[in-house]
Amino acid sequence: MSEVWIQHGKVRAREADGLLEVSVDGLTTQAKYYKPLIYEFFRKAWRGSRPSWGEFSVEIGMEYVGEPPWLDLDNLAKAILDAIKGYAFHDDAQVARLLVERRPGERERITVTVRRLS
């Protein structure tokens, strides 16, 4: 994995060996907040690979400190997949495996890991 993160505002990403990692600092209870934030990052700052065909695995983690925020994980997943569509893959129908979880962490953030399946 490349150690070089590309950052724009609260969003940063890196890629290597068929793996794309995206991290968004901070949490909000509004899932719709993440779509334009991540989309703007890819539109303005991302110079990595272009979308490809095939099947993908996507893992989305919501890390929180203290009490977990009241946020529907299905809405979060939809917002994230819509934001990375056109950058990681062409269509979210290409996602063959999806894991979305809420877990305690060292800081509040959303993490996304996209892997191309063989």
VEXLUM-836706 format. One record per atom (N, C-alpha, C, O): x, y, z; residue in three letters; residue number from 1; atom name. Coordinates in pm, whole numbers, plus 32768, in hexadecimal, padded with zeros to 4 digits. Layout:
N
> X; Y; Z; ala; NUM; CA
...
***
This chain:
118
> 8056; 7F89; 8000; met; 1; N
> 8000; 8000; 8000; met; 1; CA
> 8059; 807C; 8000; met; 1; C
> 80B7; 8086; 8050; met; 1; O
> 803C; 80D5; 7FA9; ser; 2; N
> 8084; 8154; 7FA3; ser; 2; CA
> 8069; 81A3; 8022; ser; 2; C
> 7FF8; 81A6; 8052; ser; 2; O
> 80CD; 81E2; 8057; glu; 3; N
> 80BC; 8234; 80CF; glu; 3; CA
> 8095; 82C3; 80AD; glu; 3; C
> 8082; 8315; 8106; glu; 3; O
> 8089; 82E1; 802D; val; 4; N
> 806B; 8368; 8002; val; 4; CA
> 7FD4; 837F; 8001; val; 4; C
> 7F8C; 8347; 7FAF; val; 4; O
> 7FA7; 83D2; 805D; trp; 5; N
> 7F1A; 83F7; 8064; trp; 5; CA
> 7F07; 8478; 8016; trp; 5; C
> 7F5A; 84D2; 801E; trp; 5; O
> 7E9C; 8481; 7FCA; ile; 6; N
> 7E75; 84FC; 7F88; ile; 6; CA
> 7E04; 8535; 7FDC; ile; 6; C
> 7DA3; 84EF; 7FF9; ile; 6; O
> 7E10; 85B4; 8003; gln; 7; N
> 7DAC; 85EE; 805D; gln; 7; CA
> 7D71; 866D; 8023; gln; 7; C
> 7DB6; 86BD; 7FE2; gln; 7; O
> 7CEF; 867F; 803D; his; 8; N
> 7CA9; 86FA; 8018; his; 8; CA
> 7C3E; 870E; 8083; his; 8; C
> 7BDC; 86C5; 8088; his; 8; O
> 7C53; 8771; 80D9; gly; 9; N
> 7BF5; 8789; 8146; gly; 9; CA
> 7BF4; 8715; 81A8; gly; 9; C
> 7C5E; 86EA; 81D6; gly; 9; O
> 7B7E; 86E1; 81C8; lys; 10; N
> 7B70; 8675; 8229; lys; 10; CA
> 7B82; 85EA; 81EC; lys; 10; C
> 7B7B; 8586; 8234; lys; 10; O
> 7B97; 85E4; 8169; val; 11; N
> 7B9F; 8562; 8124; val; 11; CA
> 7C2D; 8548; 80F5; val; 11; C
> 7C72; 85A2; 80C5; val; 11; O
> 7C58; 84CB; 8105; arg; 12; N
> 7CD9; 84A4; 80CE; arg; 12; CA
> 7CCC; 8416; 8097; arg; 12; C
> 7C75; 83C9; 80C1; arg; 12; O
> 7D24; 83F5; 8038; ala; 13; N
> 7D1D; 8371; 7FF9; ala; 13; CA
> 7DA7; 8347; 7FC9; ala; 13; C
> 7E00; 8399; 7FB3; ala; 13; O
> 7DB5; 82C3; 7FB9; arg; 14; N
> 7E2F; 828A; 7F7E; arg; 14; CA
> 7E08; 8208; 7F3C; arg; 14; C
> 7DA1; 81CD; 7F5A; arg; 14; O
> 7E5F; 81DC; 7EDF; glu; 15; N
> 7E43; 815E; 7E9A; glu; 15; CA
> 7EC4; 8116; 7E79; glu; 15; C
> 7F2E; 8154; 7E68; glu; 15; O
> 7EBA; 8090; 7E6F; ala; 16; N
> 7F29; 803D; 7E43; ala; 16; CA
> 7EF7; 7FAE; 7E38; ala; 16; C
> 7EA2; 7F82; 7E85; ala; 16; O
> 7F2C; 7F66; 7DD6; asp; 17; N
> 7F11; 7ED7; 7DC7; asp; 17; CA
> 7E7C; 7EB5; 7DC8; asp; 17; C
> 7E53; 7E57; 7E0C; asp; 17; O
> 7E2B; 7F00; 7D7E; gly; 18; N
> 7D9D; 7EE2; 7D73; gly; 18; CA
> 7D4B; 7F06; 7DED; gly; 18; C
> 7CD9; 7EDB; 7DF9; gly; 18; O
> 7D84; 7F55; 7E47; leu; 19; N
> 7D40; 7F7C; 7EC3; leu; 19; CA
> 7D37; 8014; 7EC8; leu; 19; C
> 7D99; 805A; 7EB0; leu; 19; O
> 7CC1; 8048; 7EE8; leu; 20; N
> 7CAC; 80D7; 7EF9; leu; 20; CA
> 7C7C; 80EF; 7F87; leu; 20; C
> 7C1A; 80B2; 7FB2; leu; 20; O
> 7CBF; 8147; 7FD0; glu; 21; N
> 7C96; 816C; 8058; glu; 21; CA
> 7C6E; 81FE; 8059; glu; 21; C
> 7CB4; 8253; 8022; glu; 21; O
> 7BFC; 821C; 8097; val; 22; N
> 7BCB; 82A5; 80A7; val; 22; CA
> 7BAD; 82B9; 813A; val; 22; C
> 7B74; 8261; 817B; val; 22; O
> 7BD2; 832C; 816F; ser; 23; N
> 7BB7; 834D; 81FA; ser; 23; CA
> 7B7B; 83D9; 8202; ser; 23; C
> 7BAD; 8436; 81C2; ser; 23; O
> 7B0F; 83E8; 8250; val; 24; N
> 7ACD; 8469; 8263; val; 24; CA
> 7AD0; 8489; 82F8; val; 24; C
> 7A9A; 843D; 8349; val; 24; O
> 7B0F; 84F8; 831D; asp; 25; N
> 7B18; 851F; 83A9; asp; 25; CA
> 7A93; 8558; 83DA; asp; 25; C
> 7A50; 85A3; 8394; asp; 25; O
> 7A70; 8534; 8455; gly; 26; N
> 79F8; 856A; 8494; gly; 26; CA
> 797D; 8517; 8475; gly; 26; C
> 797B; 84CA; 8415; gly; 26; O
> 7916; 8527; 84C8; leu; 27; N
> 7898; 84E0; 84B5; leu; 27; CA
> 7825; 8542; 84BA; leu; 27; C
> 782D; 85A9; 84FD; leu; 27; O
> 77BA; 8520; 8475; thr; 28; N
> 773D; 8569; 847C; thr; 28; CA
> 76CD; 8503; 8478; thr; 28; C
> 76E1; 8493; 8449; thr; 28; O
> 7659; 8526; 84A8; thr; 29; N
> 75E7; 84C9; 84A4; thr; 29; CA
> 75A1; 84CE; 841D; thr; 29; C
> 7544; 8481; 8405; thr; 29; O
> 75CC; 8527; 83C5; gln; 30; N
> 7590; 8535; 8340; gln; 30; CA
> 75E4; 84EB; 82D8; gln; 30; C
> 764C; 851D; 82AF; gln; 30; O
> 75B7; 8476; 82AF; ala; 31; N
> 7601; 8427; 824D; ala; 31; CA
> 7614; 8473; 81CA; ala; 31; C
> 767A; 8464; 8187; ala; 31; O
> 75B1; 84C5; 81A5; lys; 32; N
> 75B7; 850E; 8126; lys; 32; CA
> 762A; 8573; 8121; lys; 32; C
> 764F; 85A2; 80B5; lys; 32; O
> 7663; 8595; 8195; tyr; 33; N
> 76D4; 85F1; 819F; tyr; 33; CA
> 7750; 85B7; 8158; tyr; 33; C
> 779F; 8602; 811F; tyr; 33; O
> 775E; 8533; 815B; tyr; 34; N
> 77D8; 84F5; 8129; tyr; 34; CA
> 77E2; 84EF; 8091; tyr; 34; C
> 7850; 84F6; 805A; tyr; 34; O
> 7771; 84E2; 804E; lys; 35; N
> 7774; 84D5; 7FBC; lys; 35; CA
> 77B7; 854C; 7F77; lys; 35; C
> 7816; 8537; 7F2B; lys; 35; O
> 778A; 85C9; 7F8F; pro; 36; N
> 77CC; 8639; 7F4B; pro; 36; CA
> 785C; 864E; 7F7A; pro; 36; C
> 78B1; 8678; 7F2B; pro; 36; O
> 7878; 8630; 7FF8; leu; 37; N
> 78FF; 8642; 802E; leu; 37; CA
> 7962; 85E6; 7FE6; leu; 37; C
> 79CC; 8613; 7FBA; leu; 37; O
> 7940; 8567; 7FDA; ile; 38; N
> 7998; 8505; 7F99; ile; 38; CA
> 799C; 851D; 7F03; ile; 38; C
> 7A06; 8514; 7EC4; ile; 38; O
> 792A; 853B; 7EC9; tyr; 39; N
> 7923; 8556; 7E39; tyr; 39; CA
> 797F; 85CC; 7E14; tyr; 39; C
> 79C8; 85C5; 7DB1; tyr; 39; O
> 797A; 8636; 7E63; glu; 40; N
> 79D0; 86AC; 7E4A; glu; 40; CA
> 7A64; 8687; 7E53; glu; 40; C
> 7AB5; 86B7; 7E03; glu; 40; O
> 7A87; 8633; 7EB3; phe; 41; N
> 7B11; 8607; 7EC0; phe; 41; CA
> 7B3E; 85C4; 7E3D; phe; 41; C
> 7BA6; 85E7; 7E05; phe; 41; O
> 7AEF; 8563; 7E0E; phe; 42; N
> 7B16; 851B; 7D95; phe; 42; CA
> 7B18; 8577; 7D1C; phe; 42; C
> 7B6F; 856A; 7CC6; phe; 42; O
> 7ABB; 85D3; 7D15; arg; 43; N
> 7AB5; 862E; 7CA3; arg; 43; CA
> 7B2A; 8690; 7CA2; arg; 43; C
> 7B61; 86AC; 7C37; arg; 43; O
> 7B51; 86C4; 7D14; lys; 44; N
> 7BB6; 872D; 7D1B; lys; 44; CA
> 7C44; 86FD; 7D36; lys; 44; C
> 7CA3; 8735; 7D00; lys; 44; O
> 7C54; 8695; 7D89; ala; 45; N
> 7CDB; 8672; 7DB7; ala; 45; CA
> 7D0E; 85EC; 7D84; ala; 45; C
> 7D88; 85D8; 7D7C; ala; 45; O
> 7CB7; 8591; 7D63; trp; 46; N
> 7CE3; 8509; 7D42; trp; 46; CA
> 7D24; 8501; 7CB9; trp; 46; C
> 7CED; 8531; 7C56; trp; 46; O
> 7D99; 84C5; 7CB4; arg; 47; N
> 7DE0; 84B0; 7C37; arg; 47; CA
> 7E03; 841C; 7C27; arg; 47; C
> 7E5B; 83F9; 7BD9; arg; 47; O
> 7DBD; 83C8; 7C71; gly; 48; N
> 7DD8; 8338; 7C6E; gly; 48; CA
> 7D94; 82F5; 7BFA; gly; 48; C
> 7D70; 8334; 7B96; gly; 48; O
> 7D82; 8274; 7C08; ser; 49; N
> 7D4B; 8224; 7B9C; ser; 49; CA
> 7CBC; 824C; 7B7A; ser; 49; C
> 7C75; 828A; 7BCA; ser; 49; O
> 7C94; 8228; 7B05; arg; 50; N
> 7C0C; 8240; 7AD4; arg; 50; CA
> 7BB8; 81C5; 7AF6; arg; 50; C
> 7BEF; 815D; 7B19; arg; 50; O
> 7B35; 81CF; 7AEC; pro; 51; N
> 7ADF; 815E; 7B0E; pro; 51; CA
> 7AF6; 80E8; 7AB0; pro; 51; C
> 7B20; 80F9; 7A3D; pro; 51; O
> 7ADA; 8071; 7AE2; ser; 52; N
> 7AEA; 7FFB; 7A8E; ser; 52; CA
> 7A70; 7FA0; 7A9D; ser; 52; C
> 7A1C; 7FB4; 7AF5; ser; 52; O
> 7A69; 7F3D; 7A46; trp; 53; N
> 79FD; 7EDC; 7A4A; trp; 53; CA
> 7A27; 7E66; 7A9E; trp; 53; C
> 7A9C; 7E5A; 7AC2; trp; 53; O
> 79CA; 7E0F; 7ABC; gly; 54; N
> 79E8; 7D9B; 7B10; gly; 54; CA
> 799C; 7DA7; 7B93; gly; 54; C
> 794B; 7E02; 7BA6; gly; 54; O
> 79B8; 7D4B; 7BEE; glu; 55; N
> 7974; 7D4C; 7C6F; glu; 55; CA
> 79D0; 7D81; 7CDB; glu; 55; C
> 7A4A; 7D71; 7CD6; glu; 55; O
> 7990; 7DC2; 7D3F; phe; 56; N
> 79DA; 7E02; 7DAA; phe; 56; CA
> 79A3; 7DDD; 7E33; phe; 56; C
> 792E; 7DBA; 7E42; phe; 56; O
> 79FA; 7DE6; 7E94; ser; 57; N
> 79D5; 7DDA; 7F21; ser; 57; CA
> 79E7; 7E65; 7F5E; ser; 57; C
> 7A4E; 7EA5; 7F48; ser; 57; O
> 7984; 7E93; 7FAB; val; 58; N
> 798D; 7F16; 7FEB; val; 58; CA
> 7974; 7F05; 8080; val; 58; C
> 7910; 7EC9; 80A8; val; 58; O
> 79CF; 7F3A; 80D1; glu; 59; N
> 79BE; 7F3A; 8162; glu; 59; CA
> 79B5; 7FCB; 8190; glu; 59; C
> 7A0C; 801D; 8171; glu; 59; O
> 794C; 7FEA; 81DA; ile; 60; N
> 7937; 8072; 820D; ile; 60; CA
> 7932; 8067; 82A5; ile; 60; C
> 78E2; 801C; 82DD; ile; 60; O
> 7987; 80B3; 82E6; gly; 61; N
> 798B; 80B3; 8378; gly; 61; CA
> 796E; 813E; 83AD; gly; 61; C
> 79A8; 81A0; 8380; gly; 61; O
> 7914; 8146; 840E; met; 62; N
> 78FA; 81C3; 8454; met; 62; CA
> 793A; 81B6; 84DE; met; 62; C
> 790A; 8169; 8532; met; 62; O
> 79A6; 8200; 84F4; glu; 63; N
> 79EB; 81FB; 8574; glu; 63; CA
> 79BE; 8272; 85C9; glu; 63; C
> 79BB; 82E3; 859A; glu; 63; O
> 799D; 8256; 8645; tyr; 64; N
> 796B; 82BF; 869E; tyr; 64; CA
> 79B5; 82BB; 8723; tyr; 64; C
> 79F3; 8257; 8748; tyr; 64; O
> 79AE; 832B; 876B; val; 65; N
> 79E6; 8337; 87F1; val; 65; CA
> 7971; 8354; 884E; val; 65; C
> 791E; 83AB; 8831; val; 65; O
> 7968; 830C; 88BF; gly; 66; N
> 78F8; 8321; 891C; gly; 66; CA
> 787D; 82D7; 88EB; gly; 66; C
> 7885; 8263; 88C2; gly; 66; O
> 780B; 831A; 88EF; glu; 67; N
> 778E; 82DD; 88C2; glu; 67; CA
> 7787; 82DF; 882A; glu; 67; C
> 77AB; 8343; 87EC; glu; 67; O
> 7758; 8270; 87EB; pro; 68; N
> 774C; 8270; 8759; pro; 68; CA
> 76DF; 82D0; 872C; pro; 68; C
> 7675; 82D9; 876B; pro; 68; O
> 76F8; 8319; 86BF; pro; 69; N
> 7692; 8375; 868B; pro; 69; CA
> 761B; 8329; 8653; pro; 69; C
> 7629; 82B6; 8628; pro; 69; O
> 75A9; 8367; 8652; trp; 70; N
> 752F; 832B; 861C; trp; 70; CA
> 7530; 833D; 8585; trp; 70; C
> 7505; 83A4; 8552; trp; 70; O
> 7561; 82D9; 8540; leu; 71; N
> 7571; 82E1; 84AF; leu; 71; CA
> 754F; 825A; 8473; leu; 71; C
> 758A; 81F5; 8498; leu; 71; O
> 74F1; 8257; 8416; asp; 72; N
> 74CD; 81DB; 83D4; asp; 72; CA
> 753E; 81B0; 8377; asp; 72; C
> 7562; 81F9; 831A; asp; 72; O
> 7574; 813A; 8391; leu; 73; N
> 75E6; 810C; 8342; leu; 73; CA
> 75C1; 80F1; 82B0; leu; 73; C
> 7616; 80FE; 8258; leu; 73; O
> 7544; 80CC; 8296; asp; 74; N
> 751C; 80B5; 820A; asp; 74; CA
> 751D; 8139; 81BC; asp; 74; C
> 7541; 813A; 8146; asp; 74; O
> 74F7; 81A6; 81FC; asn; 75; N
> 74FC; 8229; 81BA; asn; 75; CA
> 758C; 8256; 81A4; asn; 75; C
> 75AD; 8291; 813D; asn; 75; O
> 75E1; 8239; 8206; leu; 76; N
> 766F; 8259; 81F8; leu; 76; CA
> 76AB; 820E; 8181; leu; 76; C
> 76F2; 8248; 8130; leu; 76; O
> 768D; 818C; 8179; ala; 77; N
> 76C3; 813B; 810B; ala; 77; CA
> 7697; 8172; 8084; ala; 77; C
> 76E8; 817D; 8029; ala; 77; O
> 7618; 8194; 8077; lys; 78; N
> 75E5; 81C9; 7FF7; lys; 78; CA
> 762C; 824B; 7FD1; lys; 78; C
> 7653; 825D; 7F5E; lys; 78; O
> 763E; 82A5; 8032; ala; 79; N
> 7682; 8324; 8017; ala; 79; CA
> 7713; 830E; 7FEC; ala; 79; C
> 7743; 834E; 7F8F; ala; 79; O
> 7759; 82B3; 8031; ile; 80; N
> 77E5; 8298; 8011; ile; 80; CA
> 77F0; 8258; 7F86; ile; 80; C
> 7842; 8282; 7F34; ile; 80; O
> 779E; 81F4; 7F6B; leu; 81; N
> 77A4; 81B0; 7EE8; leu; 81; CA
> 7784; 8211; 7E77; leu; 81; C
> 77C4; 820C; 7E0E; leu; 81; O
> 7722; 8268; 7E8B; asp; 82; N
> 7702; 82CD; 7E25; asp; 82; CA
> 7777; 832B; 7E0E; asp; 82; C
> 7790; 8355; 7D9D; asp; 82; O
> 77BF; 834D; 7E79; ala; 83; N
> 782F; 83AC; 7E6E; ala; 83; CA
> 78A7; 8371; 7E26; ala; 83; C
> 78EB; 83B8; 7DDB; ala; 83; O
> 78C3; 82F1; 7E3B; ile; 84; N
> 793B; 82B5; 7DFD; ile; 84; CA
> 791E; 8276; 7D74; ile; 84; C
> 797A; 8250; 7D2C; ile; 84; O
> 789D; 826D; 7D51; lys; 85; N
> 7877; 823A; 7CCD; lys; 85; CA
> 78B0; 8299; 7C63; lys; 85; C
> 78A3; 8313; 7C6E; lys; 85; O
> 78EE; 8260; 7BFE; gly; 86; N
> 792C; 82B3; 7B98; gly; 86; CA
> 79BF; 82CC; 7BB3; gly; 86; C
> 7A06; 8304; 7B5F; gly; 86; O
> 79EE; 82A4; 7C2B; tyr; 87; N
> 7A7C; 82B2; 7C4D; tyr; 87; CA
> 7AB9; 822B; 7C70; tyr; 87; C
> 7B24; 8209; 7C3E; tyr; 87; O
> 7A75; 81DC; 7CC4; ala; 88; N
> 7AA7; 8156; 7CE6; ala; 88; CA
> 7A71; 80EF; 7C83; ala; 88; C
> 7AB9; 8092; 7C5D; ala; 88; O
> 79F4; 80FF; 7C5C; phe; 89; N
> 79B2; 80A5; 7BFE; phe; 89; CA
> 794B; 80F5; 7BB1; phe; 89; C
> 792D; 8167; 7BD5; phe; 89; O
> 7916; 80BA; 7B47; his; 90; N
> 78B6; 8102; 7AF2; his; 90; CA
> 782B; 810B; 7B2F; his; 90; C
> 77E7; 8170; 7B20; his; 90; O
> 7801; 80A1; 7B74; asp; 91; N
> 7779; 809B; 7BA8; asp; 91; CA
> 7779; 804C; 7C2B; asp; 91; C
> 77C3; 7FEA; 7C37; asp; 91; O
> 7728; 8075; 7C8C; asp; 92; N
> 772A; 802D; 7D0B; asp; 92; CA
> 76EE; 7FA1; 7D02; asp; 92; C
> 76F5; 7F55; 7D62; asp; 92; O
> 76B5; 7F7E; 7C90; ala; 93; N
> 7689; 7EF4; 7C78; ala; 93; CA
> 7703; 7E96; 7C6E; ala; 93; C
> 76F3; 7E1C; 7C78; ala; 93; O
> 777A; 7ECD; 7C5B; gln; 94; N
> 77F5; 7E7E; 7C56; gln; 94; CA
> 7823; 7E52; 7CE0; gln; 94; C
> 787E; 7E00; 7CEA; gln; 94; O
> 77E5; 7E85; 7D4A; val; 95; N
> 780C; 7E61; 7DD2; val; 95; CA
> 77CD; 7DD9; 7DF2; val; 95; C
> 7754; 7DCD; 7E02; val; 95; O
> 7823; 7D72; 7DFB; ala; 96; N
> 77F6; 7CEA; 7E16; ala; 96; CA
> 77F8; 7CCB; 7EAB; ala; 96; C
> 77B4; 7C6F; 7ED9; ala; 96; O
> 7844; 7D18; 7EF7; arg; 97; N
> 784D; 7D05; 7F88; arg; 97; CA
> 784F; 7D8E; 7FCA; arg; 97; C
> 789D; 7DE5; 7FA2; arg; 97; O
> 77F9; 7DA0; 802F; leu; 98; N
> 77F1; 7E21; 8073; leu; 98; CA
> 77EA; 7E08; 8109; leu; 98; C
> 7792; 7DC1; 8139; leu; 98; O
> 7846; 7E44; 8153; leu; 99; N
> 7846; 7E3D; 81E5; leu; 99; CA
> 7840; 7ECC; 821A; leu; 99; C
> 7892; 7F20; 81F6; leu; 99; O
> 77DE; 7EE7; 826E; val; 100; N
> 77D1; 7F6C; 82AB; val; 100; CA
> 77C8; 7F56; 8341; val; 100; C
> 7772; 7F0C; 8370; val; 100; O
> 7821; 7F96; 838D; glu; 101; N
> 781F; 7F81; 841D; glu; 101; CA
> 783C; 8000; 846A; glu; 101; C
> 787D; 805D; 843A; glu; 101; O
> 7809; 8000; 84E6; arg; 102; N
> 7821; 806D; 8544; arg; 102; CA
> 787B; 8032; 85B0; arg; 102; C
> 785F; 7FC5; 85E4; arg; 102; O
> 78E7; 8079; 85D2; arg; 103; N
> 7943; 8043; 8637; arg; 103; CA
> 7988; 80B5; 8682; arg; 103; C
> 799D; 8120; 864A; arg; 103; O
> 79AC; 809D; 8700; pro; 104; N
> 79F8; 8104; 8749; pro; 104; CA
> 7A82; 8114; 8709; pro; 104; C
> 7ABC; 80B4; 86D7; pro; 104; O
> 7AB6; 818F; 870C; gly; 105; N
> 7B39; 81A9; 86D0; gly; 105; CA
> 7B85; 8213; 871F; gly; 105; C
> 7B54; 8246; 8784; gly; 105; O
> 7BFB; 8233; 86F0; glu; 106; N
> 7C4F; 8297; 8731; glu; 106; CA
> 7C21; 8324; 8711; glu; 106; C
> 7C37; 8382; 875E; glu; 106; O
> 7BE0; 8333; 869C; arg; 107; N
> 7BA8; 83B4; 8676; arg; 107; CA
> 7B2D; 839D; 861F; arg; 107; C
> 7B1A; 8330; 85E9; arg; 107; O
> 7ADB; 8403; 8612; glu; 108; N
> 7A60; 83F6; 85C4; glu; 108; CA
> 7A80; 8406; 8530; glu; 108; C
> 7AB8; 846A; 8504; glu; 108; O
> 7A59; 839F; 84E4; arg; 109; N
> 7A73; 83A2; 8454; arg; 109; CA
> 7A25; 8333; 840F; arg; 109; C
> 79F1; 82D7; 844E; arg; 109; O
> 7A1F; 8340; 838B; ile; 110; N
> 79E8; 82DA; 8335; ile; 110; CA
> 7A5C; 82A3; 82E3; ile; 110; C
> 7AAA; 82F0; 82AA; ile; 110; O
> 7A69; 821F; 82DD; thr; 111; N
> 7AD1; 81E2; 828A; thr; 111; CA
> 7A8D; 818B; 8221; thr; 111; C
> 7A29; 8149; 823A; thr; 111; O
> 7AC7; 818F; 81AA; val; 112; N
> 7A92; 8141; 813A; val; 112; CA
> 7B06; 80F7; 80FA; val; 112; C
> 7B6C; 8133; 80D9; val; 112; O
> 7AF6; 8074; 80E7; thr; 113; N
> 7B5B; 8025; 80A3; thr; 113; CA
> 7B17; 7FDD; 802E; thr; 113; C
> 7AB7; 7F93; 8040; thr; 113; O
> 7B4D; 7FF5; 7FB7; val; 114; N
> 7B16; 7FB9; 7F3E; val; 114; CA
> 7B7F; 7F5B; 7F05; val; 114; C
> 7BF1; 7F83; 7EEB; val; 114; O
> 7B57; 7EDC; 7EF2; arg; 115; N
> 7BB2; 7E77; 7EB9; arg; 115; CA
> 7B73; 7E3E; 7E3B; arg; 115; C
> 7AFB; 7E22; 7E35; arg; 115; O
> 7BC5; 7E2F; 7DD8; arg; 116; N
> 7B97; 7DEB; 7D5E; arg; 116; CA
> 7B9C; 7D55; 7D7A; arg; 116; C
> 7C02; 7D22; 7DAA; arg; 116; O
> 7B30; 7D0F; 7D5D; leu; 117; N
> 7B2C; 7C7D; 7D71; leu; 117; CA
> 7B61; 7C39; 7CF3; leu; 117; C
> 7B4C; 7C68; 7C84; leu; 117; O
> 7BA7; 7BCA; 7D06; ser; 118; N
> 7BE1; 7B84; 7C92; ser; 118; CA
> 7B79; 7B32; 7C49; ser; 118; C
> 7B98; 7AF1; 7BE5; ser; 118; O
***
